[in-house]
């Protein structure tokens, strides 16, 4: 009856919030002198739905939404589970003492990775904006969003180069005999020794001793990678010619990415049903095959046995933190972007737990597959596990191809495996490109740019292809690893730390906790509140300090990078971080106020349009800007309190009786007493 009374007296519907019903004003309704609230306690689901009542679909017709929630989860899994799970995580374990790396990795996951993952999902979902638009929460920190865009640009450039190499291997597998099976090719050296017998392909193993004339033997897959695919030069400054086959595959990669994103999340959401699930089928096949190989147990022992002395090295902890951010996609802007297309009441807390655990379980699972193959290779080359294969991307393009030559019908398995790598890479690349496109479209915000979003996607794809051309030269692998180690390393840590500080201490943790509760129907768990406010920023800060103190220059095998290349690497890393203070100073200089302190206050204060994107969700302090909170308006509505703050006053309000009010036409209707 009370709800009907509100409908008759000028209020349009009602919205459930914190256990009671708050009226929602329409922009065309007159503003009453007092804002009465009708109290009606009732139970709710965690997503904000009311039992027994139909849930209104929260469709954002201007930006669009995911077709269903499965599309978002699969897209996020595809975004998080990428090439890094195959060639980066095993590589970091390989470099940082095998199983010893697991300890700092899982500590960083629990106290930094998952909390930041949940923070970014809730941040983007609440405002329904990309990595630039969300900083209406505190405009002075919009430089963080620009920093995320810079990081996503760097990663998107070299990430697609790795995908194009997987395309190249995929095409080269379309043959009766894999070209890296034997050592009788023009690119092989006298030190080459294959694991497949020369008399029977895919049959008996070669009887090798590991050392000949004091020279370590190498596998045909390693020589194929270095001497044929890359034709690697002797120095990072010696670019040499462009590898035309790799350049062609790079064009194919960008065309595929563009076509899958031609309709934004509507088209990519359908593609991920396959790209996010099929890789697990191939990984399982390779895992079963790998553990049956001779010497595989030695590789798995190396993977699991911790070398505890390396725990004291700050670089191990820095690599663990970087891998968490790299693998989960924290500080890239992709999580904020993908979550911005969610329905407002989606349970992103549940999604963050599911996606994070799936991602890390996949990393560990892929590590078993990699190290079983490394153990097999080391056994037949007669060397220690730590001495086989290459670092970085070469691990996936050396160890895995070697294993594929041992499988029955090896070209078929090779096609499946490299198709899996392509799908893993594309799942991440979709989100990287969508992050940049969404940021541009949201920033411009005109109807024309939204209608022609496909043109923006095409433009970004073309620029990304052109910037990736230098990485297809003979020195491309040096630059790829340089970008990976600097452009997407400690800068991610800095961006994540500043994001926590801005949301928790500038915007205010109480405000943000209320925002999350309004969106989900329950406040963030205590553990996440503590991580957001204290634990994650402190751990990240100490890791950053120790990483700087114990910094070691990057190397590739025995190649030592020259000083000038390291300077370029640091410039790439700083280019994303420098956006934060530069934009902050610009915002302060252009903000209202006669003194510095007044301008600073104005710069950090939330923009008047900050809040839920849809008008039906803008209740309480987020009432429609046409009436409340708009520039020049002194009208405001007090934010609704937490449940525990309502206490005795709630009971008194619930017990108030309705009054009978005489209408202008002589009729009567019931209306509750207005709240003070």
KALINCOR-V835468 format. One record per residue. N is the residue number from 0. RES is the residue in three letters. PSI is psi in radians with two decimals (999 if undefined). OMEGA is omega in whole degrees, -180 to 180 (none if undefined). Layout:
{{N:RES:PSI:OMEGA} {N:RES:PSI:OMEGA}}
//
This chain:
{{0:UNK:-0.68:180} {1:UNK:-0.68:178} {2:UNK:-0.73:178} {3:UNK:-0.65:179} {4:UNK:-0.70:178} {5:UNK:-0.69:180} {6:UNK:-0.66:-179} {7:UNK:-0.40:-174} {8:UNK:0.25:172} {9:UNK:0.04:179} {10:UNK:2.43:-176} {11:UNK:1.61:174} {12:UNK:-2.98:-179} {13:UNK:2.77:-179} {14:UNK:2.32:180} {15:UNK:2.31:180} {16:UNK:2.12:177} {17:UNK:0.57:175} {18:UNK:-0.11:175} {19:UNK:2.98:-176} {20:UNK:2.16:179} {21:UNK:2.28:-179} {22:UNK:2.58:178} {23:UNK:2.15:-179} {24:UNK:2.47:172} {25:UNK:2.67:-178} {26:UNK:-0.34:-179} {27:UNK:0.02:-180} {28:UNK:2.55:176} {29:UNK:2.57:180} {30:UNK:2.00:180} {31:UNK:2.86:179} {32:UNK:-0.61:179} {33:UNK:2.60:-179} {34:UNK:1.56:-178} {35:UNK:2.57:177} {36:UNK:2.40:177} {37:UNK:2.18:-177} {38:UNK:2.16:177} {39:UNK:1.58:-178} {40:UNK:2.39:176} {41:UNK:2.81:-177} {42:UNK:2.70:179} {43:UNK:2.77:170} {44:UNK:2.91:-179} {45:UNK:-0.36:178} {46:UNK:0.14:176} {47:UNK:-0.02:-179} {48:UNK:2.67:180} {49:UNK:2.20:-180} {50:UNK:2.38:176} {51:UNK:-0.04:180} {52:UNK:2.51:179} {53:UNK:2.46:180} {54:UNK:2.18:-180} {55:UNK:2.27:-180} {56:UNK:2.27:-175} {57:UNK:1.28:-175} {58:UNK:2.15:176} {59:UNK:1.67:-173} {60:UNK:-0.40:-179} {61:UNK:-0.82:-178} {62:UNK:-0.51:-175} {63:UNK:2.79:178} {64:UNK:2.95:173} {65:UNK:2.57:178} {66:UNK:-0.68:174} {67:UNK:3.02:-173} {68:UNK:-0.42:177} {69:UNK:-0.64:179} {70:UNK:-0.72:179} {71:UNK:-0.80:-179} {72:UNK:-0.81:180} {73:UNK:-0.69:178} {74:UNK:-0.73:179} {75:UNK:-0.66:176} {76:UNK:-0.77:177} {77:UNK:-0.58:178} {78:UNK:-0.79:-178} {79:UNK:-0.77:-180} {80:UNK:1.75:-177} {81:UNK:-2.73:-180} {82:UNK:-0.51:180} {83:UNK:-0.54:178} {84:UNK:-0.43:-178} {85:UNK:-0.83:-175} {86:UNK:-0.27:-180} {87:UNK:-0.87:-178} {88:UNK:-0.88:176} {89:UNK:-0.59:179} {90:UNK:-0.74:179} {91:UNK:-0.66:174} {92:UNK:-0.76:-179} {93:UNK:-0.65:-176} {94:UNK:-0.45:-172} {95:UNK:0.51:171} {96:UNK:0.52:175} {97:UNK:-2.15:-176} {98:UNK:-0.32:179} {99:UNK:-0.46:-180} {100:UNK:-0.40:-178} {101:UNK:-0.63:-176} {102:UNK:-1.00:177} {103:UNK:-0.49:-179} {104:UNK:-0.83:-178} {105:UNK:-0.50:174} {106:UNK:-0.78:178} {107:UNK:-0.57:178} {108:UNK:-0.83:-175} {109:UNK:-0.76:-172} {110:UNK:-0.24:180} {111:UNK:-0.89:-172} {112:UNK:-1.06:-177} {113:UNK:-0.79:178} {114:UNK:-0.75:180} {115:UNK:-0.58:176} {116:UNK:-0.81:178} {117:UNK:-0.68:-180} {118:UNK:-0.80:-178} {119:UNK:-0.69:178} {120:UNK:-0.82:-179} {121:UNK:-0.60:180} {122:UNK:-0.89:-179} {123:UNK:-0.66:-178} {124:UNK:-0.65:-177} {125:UNK:-0.76:-175} {126:UNK:-0.25:-176} {127:UNK:0.80:180} {128:UNK:2.76:179} {129:UNK:-2.94:-172} {130:UNK:-0.21:174} {131:UNK:-0.81:-175} {132:UNK:-0.52:-176} {133:UNK:-0.30:-177} {134:UNK:0.24:164} {135:UNK:-0.32:178} {136:UNK:-0.53:175} {137:UNK:1.58:-169} {138:UNK:-0.46:-179} {139:UNK:-0.43:-177} {140:UNK:0.29:179} {141:UNK:-0.35:176} {142:UNK:-0.46:175} {143:UNK:-0.72:178} {144:UNK:-0.72:177} {145:UNK:-0.64:176} {146:UNK:-0.71:176} {147:UNK:-0.69:179} {148:UNK:-0.70:179} {149:UNK:-0.78:179} {150:UNK:-0.80:180} {151:UNK:-0.58:178} {152:UNK:-0.86:179} {153:UNK:-0.86:-177} {154:UNK:-0.73:-179} {155:UNK:-0.56:-179} {156:UNK:-0.95:-175} {157:UNK:-0.38:180} {158:UNK:-0.70:180} {159:UNK:-0.40:175} {160:UNK:-0.71:176} {161:UNK:-0.71:178} {162:UNK:-0.69:-178} {163:UNK:-0.55:175} {164:UNK:-0.66:175} {165:UNK:-0.68:174} {166:UNK:-0.73:-179} {167:UNK:-0.82:178} {168:UNK:-0.63:179} {169:UNK:-0.82:180} {170:UNK:-0.65:-179} {171:UNK:-0.22:178} {172:UNK:-0.10:180} {173:UNK:1.15:-177} {174:UNK:2.90:178} {175:UNK:-0.48:-178} {176:UNK:2.17:-179} {177:UNK:2.35:-174} {178:UNK:-0.23:179} {179:UNK:0.38:-178} {180:UNK:-0.76:-174} {181:UNK:3.06:-177} {182:UNK:0.35:-177} {183:UNK:0.55:-179} {184:UNK:2.78:-178} {185:UNK:-0.48:-177} {186:UNK:-0.09:-179} {187:UNK:2.70:179} {188:UNK:2.92:178} {189:UNK:-0.34:-179} {190:UNK:-0.06:-176} {191:UNK:2.42:177} {192:UNK:2.04:-178} {193:UNK:2.83:178} {194:UNK:-0.10:179} {195:UNK:2.30:-179} {196:UNK:2.54:-177} {197:UNK:-0.38:-177} {198:UNK:-0.59:-178} {199:UNK:1.79:176} {200:UNK:2.46:-180} {201:UNK:0.30:-177} {202:UNK:-2.16:-173} {203:UNK:2.72:-177} {204:UNK:2.60:178} {205:UNK:2.50:179} {206:UNK:1.64:-177} {207:UNK:2.71:-179} {208:UNK:-0.18:176} {209:UNK:-0.67:-178} {210:UNK:2.34:176} {211:UNK:2.10:-179} {212:UNK:0.61:177} {213:UNK:0.13:-179} {214:UNK:2.30:179} {215:UNK:2.35:179} {216:UNK:2.68:177} {217:UNK:2.75:-178} {218:UNK:2.70:177} {219:UNK:-0.54:179} {220:UNK:-0.61:178} {221:UNK:-0.71:179} {222:UNK:-0.60:175} {223:UNK:-0.72:-179} {224:UNK:-0.85:-174} {225:UNK:-0.77:-169} {226:UNK:-0.38:-177} {227:UNK:-0.98:-177} {228:UNK:-0.92:-178} {229:UNK:-0.60:-170} {230:UNK:0.92:-167} {231:UNK:2.42:179} {232:UNK:3.09:-176} {233:UNK:-0.07:-176} {234:UNK:2.63:-179} {235:UNK:-0.43:179} {236:UNK:-0.17:180} {237:UNK:1.49:-175} {238:UNK:-0.70:-176} {239:UNK:-2.79:-178} {240:UNK:2.80:174} {241:UNK:2.31:177} {242:UNK:1.74:-172} {243:UNK:-0.70:177} {244:UNK:-0.68:178} {245:UNK:-0.68:179} {246:UNK:-0.73:178} {247:UNK:-0.71:178} {248:UNK:-0.56:177} {249:UNK:-0.70:177} {250:UNK:-0.73:178} {251:UNK:-0.73:-179} {252:UNK:-0.81:-178} {253:UNK:-0.59:177} {254:UNK:-0.75:180} {255:UNK:-0.78:180} {256:UNK:-0.77:-179} {257:UNK:-0.78:-178} {258:UNK:-0.64:180} {259:UNK:-0.39:-179} {260:UNK:0.26:-174} {261:UNK:-0.48:176} {262:UNK:0.43:178} {263:UNK:-2.46:-177} {264:UNK:-0.32:179} {265:UNK:-0.67:180} {266:UNK:-0.76:-180} {267:UNK:-0.51:179} {268:UNK:-0.45:178} {269:UNK:-0.60:-178} {270:UNK:-0.61:-174} {271:UNK:-0.26:176} {272:UNK:-0.55:179} {273:UNK:-0.81:-174} {274:UNK:-0.45:-177} {275:UNK:-0.22:-176} {276:UNK:-0.63:-176} {277:UNK:-0.64:-180} {278:UNK:-0.53:-179} {279:UNK:-0.51:177} {280:UNK:-0.81:-179} {281:UNK:-0.71:178} {282:UNK:-0.70:180} {283:UNK:-0.74:178} {284:UNK:-0.78:-179} {285:UNK:-0.56:179} {286:UNK:-0.80:179} {287:UNK:-0.75:179} {288:UNK:-0.70:-175} {289:UNK:-0.76:-176} {290:UNK:-0.18:178} {291:UNK:-0.05:-178} {292:UNK:2.66:180} {293:UNK:2.29:-179} {294:UNK:-0.05:-178} {295:UNK:-0.59:-179} {296:UNK:-0.63:179} {297:UNK:-0.71:178} {298:UNK:-0.71:180} {299:UNK:-0.64:176} {300:UNK:-0.72:178} {301:UNK:-0.57:180} {302:UNK:-0.67:-173} {303:UNK:-0.50:-177} {304:UNK:2.08:-177} {305:UNK:2.44:170} {306:UNK:1.57:-167} {307:UNK:-0.40:-179} {308:UNK:-0.44:-179} {309:UNK:-0.20:177} {310:UNK:-0.49:-178} {311:UNK:-0.14:179} {312:UNK:2.10:-178} {313:UNK:-0.45:180} {314:UNK:-0.57:177} {315:UNK:-0.77:179} {316:UNK:-0.65:176} {317:UNK:-0.70:177} {318:UNK:-0.64:179} {319:UNK:-0.80:179} {320:UNK:-0.76:180} {321:UNK:-0.69:180} {322:UNK:-0.65:177} {323:UNK:-0.85:-180} {324:UNK:-0.70:-179} {325:UNK:-0.79:-174} {326:UNK:-0.81:-179} {327:UNK:-0.28:179} {328:UNK:0.33:178} {329:UNK:2.47:176} {330:UNK:0.11:175} {331:UNK:-0.39:-174} {332:UNK:-0.21:-178} {333:UNK:-0.66:-180} {334:UNK:-0.75:177} {335:UNK:-0.75:-178} {336:UNK:-0.84:-178} {337:UNK:-0.70:-180} {338:UNK:-0.40:-179} {339:UNK:-0.28:178} {340:UNK:0.13:177} {341:UNK:2.80:166} {342:UNK:2.65:-173} {343:UNK:-0.64:-175} {344:UNK:0.26:178} {345:UNK:2.48:-179} {346:UNK:1.44:-178} {347:UNK:-0.30:175} {348:UNK:-0.83:177} {349:UNK:-0.75:-179} {350:UNK:-0.70:-177} {351:UNK:-0.66:178} {352:UNK:-0.82:-178} {353:UNK:-0.84:-175} {354:UNK:-0.74:-178} {355:UNK:-0.80:-179} {356:UNK:-0.73:178} {357:UNK:-0.74:-179} {358:UNK:-0.87:-177} {359:UNK:-0.61:176} {360:UNK:-0.64:178} {361:UNK:-0.69:178} {362:UNK:-0.82:-180} {363:UNK:-0.72:-180} {364:UNK:-0.80:178} {365:UNK:-0.56:178} {366:UNK:-0.65:176} {367:UNK:-0.73:-180} {368:UNK:-0.79:-179} {369:UNK:-0.87:-173} {370:UNK:-0.42:173} {371:UNK:-0.65:177} {372:UNK:-0.70:178} {373:UNK:-0.71:177} {374:UNK:-0.70:178} {375:UNK:-0.79:-180} {376:UNK:-0.76:-180} {377:UNK:-0.67:-179} {378:UNK:-0.74:-175} {379:UNK:-0.28:173} {380:UNK:-0.14:178} {381:UNK:0.54:-180} {382:UNK:3.01:177} {383:UNK:2.72:-179} {384:UNK:-0.63:-177} {385:UNK:-0.19:-175} {386:UNK:-0.03:-175} {387:UNK:2.76:174} {388:UNK:-3.10:-180} {389:UNK:2.97:171} {390:UNK:2.92:171} {391:UNK:-2.54:-177} {392:UNK:-0.46:180} {393:UNK:-0.40:179} {394:UNK:-0.75:179} {395:UNK:-0.51:-178} {396:UNK:0.10:176} {397:UNK:-0.98:-176} {398:UNK:-0.84:-178} {399:UNK:-0.84:178} {400:UNK:-0.61:178} {401:UNK:-0.70:180} {402:UNK:-0.59:-177} {403:UNK:-0.48:179} {404:UNK:-0.27:-179} {405:UNK:-0.19:-178} {406:UNK:2.54:173} {407:UNK:2.47:-176} {408:UNK:0.98:-173} {409:UNK:-0.65:178} {410:UNK:-0.60:179} {411:UNK:-0.80:180} {412:UNK:-0.58:178} {413:UNK:-0.73:176} {414:UNK:-0.78:-179} {415:UNK:-0.75:-177} {416:UNK:-0.86:-178} {417:UNK:-0.45:171} {418:UNK:-0.63:176} {419:UNK:-0.77:178} {420:UNK:-0.71:178} {421:UNK:-0.78:-179} {422:UNK:-0.71:178} {423:UNK:-0.75:-180} {424:UNK:-0.72:-179} {425:UNK:-0.64:180} {426:UNK:-0.68:177} {427:UNK:-0.72:-177} {428:UNK:-0.58:176} {429:UNK:-0.86:-176} {430:UNK:-0.61:178} {431:UNK:-0.80:179} {432:UNK:-0.72:179} {433:UNK:-0.56:177} {434:UNK:-0.83:-180} {435:UNK:-0.76:-178} {436:UNK:-0.81:-180} {437:UNK:-0.71:179} {438:UNK:-0.75:180} {439:UNK:-0.81:-178} {440:UNK:-0.77:179} {441:UNK:-0.64:-178} {442:UNK:-0.75:179} {443:UNK:-0.89:168} {444:UNK:0.11:-180} {445:UNK:2.79:178} {446:UNK:-0.62:-179} {447:UNK:-0.79:-177} {448:UNK:-0.59:178} {449:UNK:-0.70:180} {450:UNK:-0.59:-178} {451:UNK:0.68:180} {452:UNK:-0.52:179} {453:UNK:-0.63:179} {454:UNK:-0.65:177} {455:UNK:-0.74:178} {456:UNK:-0.76:179} {457:UNK:-0.76:180} {458:UNK:-0.77:179} {459:UNK:-0.68:180} {460:UNK:-0.72:180} {461:UNK:-0.79:179} {462:UNK:-0.73:179} {463:UNK:-0.68:178} {464:UNK:-0.80:-179} {465:UNK:-0.69:179} {466:UNK:-0.35:180} {467:UNK:-0.16:-178} {468:UNK:-0.76:179} {469:UNK:-0.43:-180} {470:UNK:-0.09:177} {471:UNK:0.10:177} {472:UNK:3.14:-179} {473:UNK:-0.42:178} {474:UNK:0.14:-175} {475:UNK:-0.65:-178} {476:UNK:-0.59:177} {477:UNK:-0.78:-179} {478:UNK:-0.61:179} {479:UNK:-0.80:180} {480:UNK:-0.58:177} {481:UNK:-0.78:178} {482:UNK:-0.67:-178} {483:UNK:-0.68:-176} {484:UNK:-0.41:-176} {485:UNK:-0.86:-176} {486:UNK:-0.50:-177} {487:UNK:0.89:-179} {488:UNK:-1.80:-174} {489:UNK:-0.34:177} {490:UNK:-0.57:177} {491:UNK:-0.67:180} {492:UNK:-0.76:-179} {493:UNK:-0.79:-179} {494:UNK:-0.76:180} {495:UNK:-0.72:-180} {496:UNK:-0.80:-180} {497:UNK:-0.62:178} {498:UNK:-0.75:178} {499:UNK:-0.78:-178} {500:UNK:-0.75:-179} {501:UNK:-0.88:-175} {502:UNK:-0.73:-173} {503:UNK:-0.60:-171} {504:UNK:-0.46:178} {505:UNK:-0.98:175} {506:UNK:-0.65:177} {507:UNK:2.19:-178} {508:UNK:-0.60:180} {509:UNK:-0.73:178} {510:UNK:-0.77:-176} {511:UNK:-0.65:178} {512:UNK:-0.67:177} {513:UNK:-0.65:177} {514:UNK:-0.79:-180} {515:UNK:-0.70:180} {516:UNK:-0.67:178} {517:UNK:-0.59:-177} {518:UNK:-0.78:-174} {519:UNK:-0.41:-175} {520:UNK:-0.05:177} {521:UNK:2.60:-178} {522:UNK:2.83:177} {523:UNK:2.48:178} {524:UNK:2.69:-176} {525:UNK:-0.72:-178} {526:UNK:-0.75:-179} {527:UNK:-0.61:177} {528:UNK:-0.71:179} {529:UNK:-0.70:179} {530:UNK:-0.79:-179} {531:UNK:-0.71:-174} {532:UNK:-0.69:-170} {533:UNK:-1.01:-166} {534:UNK:-0.93:-177} {535:UNK:-0.87:179} {536:UNK:-0.67:-179} {537:UNK:-0.82:180} {538:UNK:-0.79:-179} {539:UNK:-0.70:-180} {540:UNK:-0.79:180} {541:UNK:-0.70:178} {542:UNK:-0.74:180} {543:UNK:-0.75:-180} {544:UNK:-0.84:-179} {545:UNK:-0.59:179} {546:UNK:-0.70:178} {547:UNK:-0.72:-179} {548:UNK:-0.75:-176} {549:UNK:0.61:-179} {550:UNK:2.39:175} {551:UNK:2.30:-179} {552:UNK:2.64:-179} {553:UNK:2.53:173} {554:UNK:2.76:174} {555:UNK:1.87:-170} {556:UNK:-2.09:180} {557:UNK:0.01:-178} {558:UNK:2.25:178} {559:UNK:2.18:-178} {560:UNK:2.37:177} {561:UNK:2.82:-176} {562:UNK:-0.68:-177} {563:UNK:-0.56:179} {564:UNK:-0.58:177} {565:UNK:-0.61:176} {566:UNK:-0.73:177} {567:UNK:-0.69:178} {568:UNK:-0.78:178} {569:UNK:-0.62:178} {570:UNK:-0.69:177} {571:UNK:-0.72:180} {572:UNK:-0.75:-178} {573:UNK:-0.39:-178} {574:UNK:-0.49:177} {575:UNK:-0.63:-178} {576:UNK:-0.64:-176} {577:UNK:-0.35:178} {578:UNK:-0.54:-174} {579:UNK:-0.97:179} {580:UNK:-0.59:-179} {581:UNK:-0.82:180} {582:UNK:-0.59:178} {583:UNK:-0.78:178} {584:UNK:-0.69:178} {585:UNK:-0.74:-178} {586:UNK:-0.69:178} {587:UNK:-0.73:-178} {588:UNK:-0.52:-176} {589:UNK:0.04:-180} {590:UNK:2.84:180} {591:UNK:2.59:177} {592:UNK:2.62:-179} {593:UNK:-0.40:179} {594:UNK:2.92:-179} {595:UNK:-0.72:-178} {596:UNK:-0.65:178} {597:UNK:-0.72:178} {598:UNK:-0.66:178} {599:UNK:-0.75:177} {600:UNK:-0.76:-179} {601:UNK:-0.58:-177} {602:UNK:-0.58:-177} {603:UNK:-0.24:-179} {604:UNK:2.40:180} {605:UNK:2.47:176} {606:UNK:2.58:-175} {607:UNK:-0.40:-179} {608:UNK:0.04:180} {609:UNK:2.42:178} {610:UNK:-2.97:179} {611:UNK:2.55:-175} {612:UNK:-0.64:-176} {613:UNK:2.46:-176} {614:UNK:-0.55:-178} {615:UNK:-0.28:179} {616:UNK:-0.12:-177} {617:UNK:1.46:-180} {618:UNK:2.95:179} {619:UNK:-2.21:-179} {620:UNK:-0.15:177} {621:UNK:0.50:179} {622:UNK:2.76:-176} {623:UNK:2.34:-175} {624:UNK:-0.37:179} {625:UNK:-0.34:-180} {626:UNK:-0.68:-171} {627:UNK:2.31:173} {628:UNK:-0.01:180} {629:UNK:2.78:179} {630:UNK:2.31:179} {631:UNK:0.00:-179} {632:UNK:2.35:177} {633:UNK:0.07:-176} {634:UNK:2.41:178} {635:UNK:2.84:177} {636:UNK:2.30:-179} {637:UNK:2.40:-180} {638:UNK:2.46:179} {639:UNK:2.39:-176} {640:UNK:2.96:173} {641:UNK:2.86:-180} {642:UNK:-0.71:-176} {643:UNK:-0.21:-179} {644:UNK:-0.11:-174} {645:UNK:-0.65:170} {646:UNK:-2.34:-172} {647:UNK:-0.55:-177} {648:UNK:-0.56:179} {649:UNK:-0.82:-177} {650:UNK:-0.70:180} {651:UNK:-0.71:-179} {652:UNK:-0.67:-179} {653:UNK:-0.56:-175} {654:UNK:-0.11:-179} {655:UNK:2.40:-178} {656:UNK:2.75:179} {657:UNK:2.61:178} {658:UNK:2.59:176} {659:UNK:2.10:-175} {660:UNK:2.32:180} {661:UNK:2.16:179} {662:UNK:2.96:-178} {663:UNK:-0.38:-180} {664:UNK:0.17:178} {665:UNK:-0.19:179} {666:UNK:2.90:179} {667:UNK:2.65:173} {668:UNK:2.76:-178} {669:UNK:2.55:177} {670:UNK:2.40:-180} {671:UNK:2.81:176} {672:UNK:2.38:178} {673:UNK:2.51:177} {674:UNK:2.59:177} {675:UNK:999:none}}
//
